[in-house]
């Protein structure tokens, strides 16, 4: 049975959604790191709170791009097989 054009690494259908989830988690942790840095007077692990916030923002935007990818299903799953 022909399954059509299917990436053996499942990059678009399997890895991108997981990358989006991982980036969401890392972004949330960066946001928490920024809040802790702000509460400690400006730094946490030697990193300024603005750096934590920027990392959270950039990671969140990248996570949105990964989660909004139009290739979240493998070709053969779209065909109902």
C-alpha positions in Angstrom: 0.0 0.0 0.0 1.4 3.3 -1.1 1.5 5.8 1.8 2.5 8.8 -0.4 5.2 11.3 0.4 6.2 10.5 3.9 9.2 11.9 5.7 11.0 9.0 7.4 12.1 11.4 10.2 8.5 12.6 10.7 9.8 16.2 11.0 6.7 18.0 10.0 4.1 15.6 11.5 5.7 14.4 14.7 8.7 16.5 15.7 7.3 20.0 15.1 4.4 19.7 17.6 6.7 18.2 20.2 9.2 21.0 19.6 6.4 23.5 20.1 5.4 21.9 23.4 9.0 21.9 24.5 9.4 25.6 23.6 6.3 26.4 25.5 7.7 24.7 28.6 11.1 26.4 28.3 9.4 29.8 27.7 7.4 29.3 30.8 10.4 28.4 32.8 12.2 31.5 31.4 9.3 33.6 32.5 9.5 32.2 36.0 13.3 32.8 36.0 12.6 36.4 35.1 10.1 36.8 38.0 12.6 35.2 40.4 15.4 37.5 39.1 13.2 40.6 39.6 12.3 39.5 43.1 16.0 39.0 43.9 17.0 42.4 42.8 17.6 42.0 39.1 19.6 38.8 38.6 19.1 35.1 38.8 22.0 32.7 38.1 23.9 35.8 37.0 21.4 36.6 34.2 19.5 39.9 34.3 15.7 39.8 34.5 15.3 41.4 31.1 17.3 38.6 29.5 15.0 36.1 31.1 11.9 38.0 29.8 13.3 38.3 26.3 14.1 34.5 26.2 10.5 33.8 27.3 9.1 36.1 24.6 11.3 34.7 21.8 10.7 31.1 22.9 6.9 31.7 23.0 6.9 33.2 19.5 8.9 30.2 18.2 6.5 27.8 20.0 3.6 29.5 18.3 5.2 29.0 14.9 6.0 25.3 15.6 2.5 24.6 16.9 0.8 26.5 14.1 2.6 24.4 11.4 0.2 23.1 8.8 2.0 19.7 8.8 0.8 18.2 12.1 -0.4 15.0 10.6 1.4 12.4 8.5 0.2 12.1 4.9 -1.3 8.6 5.5 -3.2 9.8 8.6 -4.8 12.6 6.6 -6.0 9.9 4.1 -7.8 8.0 6.9 -5.6 5.0 6.7 
